[in-house]
Amino acid sequence: MNNPDHEFIRELTTNQGPVLAYIRSLVGGSPDAQDILQKTNIILWDKKEDFIPGTNFKSWAFAVARYEVLGHRRRLRRNGWLVFADDVAEQIARDLEEDNTDWEHSLRALQGCLGKLRSQDMELIQMRYSGNCGLEEYAKSLRRSSGTLKARLFKIRAVLRRCIENSISDSTQGTISDGEVSA
C-alpha cells in the first residue's frame, strides 16, 4: 500500500536541516529559529496537497520559511525590536536561495574530502566536533599537548578547505581527483 503522505514526509524530514539553517541565516541566530521552523512545518503539512511530487521541495519549503520569517520580523517590529528593513531581508533570502546549490556542492565535497583523510586525522576531527570529550582530555589520552593538537587541527582544516575548493573546481570542470589527503 503506497501512502501518498510517505513521499511528503520523506521530503519534509530530509530537508529539516537545510530549512533550519536557512531560517537561522535570516534571523541572525535568534533562539526563535526552532519556533519558526515548527510553524513552517505546520504550514507545509497543512498545504501538503499543494506539493507536486518530483518538484523542488526545498525551494517550496524555503519560500514558506521566508514568509514565516517575515511574519516573525513584523511581530518583532510591532513589539519595538530593531530588525533589518524588509527589502534587505528579502535580498538576503534571495541570495541564500541562490547560494543553496553551492552549499550542497560544498557539503558533498566536504564529505568526500573527509573520506580521504588519514585515519588519525579523521579520528582527531571526530573527537573535536563530536563533543564527547574536550581537547585537553583527548590530548592527555594521546600523551600529547593540547597545543600540538590545536596546530594539527589547524592544518587539517586548511587541507580540507583546499580539498573542498579543488573538488568544487574539478566538478565544475568535469574532472575527478582521488586519493588520500594529509595535513
Buried (B, 14 or more C-beta within 10 A) or exposed (E): EEEEEEBBEEBBEEBEEBBBBBBBBBBEEBEBBEBBBEBBBEBBEEEBEEBEEEEEBBEBBBEBBBEBBBEBBEEBEEEEEEBEEEEEBBEBBEEBBEEBEEEEBBEBBBEBBBEBBBEEBBEBBEBBEEEEEEBEEBBEEEEEEBEEBEEBBEEBEEBBEEBBEBBBEEBEEEEEEEEEBEB
